Amino acid sequence: MAVGRKGARRIVVDGTTYRWRLRRRPTYSQALTWSPCTYAVEHADAPGTTLVVTTDQPHAGNWFGRESKPVLPSDVARSIQLARTAGWLPTAPGPPFHLDRSAGFTTTEIPR
C-alpha cells in the first residue's frame, strides 16, 4: 500500500520528511461509526513500509454526524515517533506496520 501524492501532506519529524494521507470519504464501516478513522504515512523520498494509524476518533464524514476532532499534524508526528519506537522502519520493504491508537473508541448502536 502506498500513499498517493495527490491529497497527501508532508510532515518533517526528527529531520525526516514523511507523506501522510487521510481518506477523504469514510469507508462503509467508518461511515456507520463501527470503526475509527485511519490514516497512512510513508517516507517521502524512499517509500518502503507504510504506517497505518488507527485513531480513537470517528471519521469526520460519518453518516450519523457524530462529533470528531480533526487529525492534526501534531497527532501525526506523535504517531510517527511512537511507531519508530515500536520498530517501524519506513524505508525497509515489507507489509504495512499497524499502530493502534483506538483505545477509548466507542461504536454507534443502530436502533432497531
Residue, then its C-alpha position, 0 to 999 in steps of 0.5 A: m500500500a502506498v500513499g498517493r501524492k495527490g491529497a497527501r501532506r508532508i510532515v518533517v519529524d526528527g529531520t525526516t520528511y514523511r507523506w501522510r494521507l487521510r481518506r477523504r470519504p469514510t469507508y462503509s464501516q467508518a461511515l456507520t461509526w463501527s470503526p475509527c478513522t485511519y490514516a497512512v504515512e510513508h517516507a517521502d523520498a524512499p517509500g518502503t513500509t507504510l504506517v497505518v494509524t488507527t485513531d480513537q476518533p470517528h471519521a469526520g464524514n460519518w453518516f450519523g454526524r457524530e462529533s470528531k476532532p480533526v487529525l492534526p499534524s501534531d497527532v501525526a508526528r506523535s504517531i510517527q515517533l511512537a511507531r519508530t519506537a515500536g520498530w517501524l522502519p519506513t524505508a525497509p520493504g515489507p507489509p504495512f506496520h499497524l499502530d493502534r491508537s483506538a483505545g477509548f473508541t466507542t461504536t454507534e448502536i443502530p436502533r432497531 
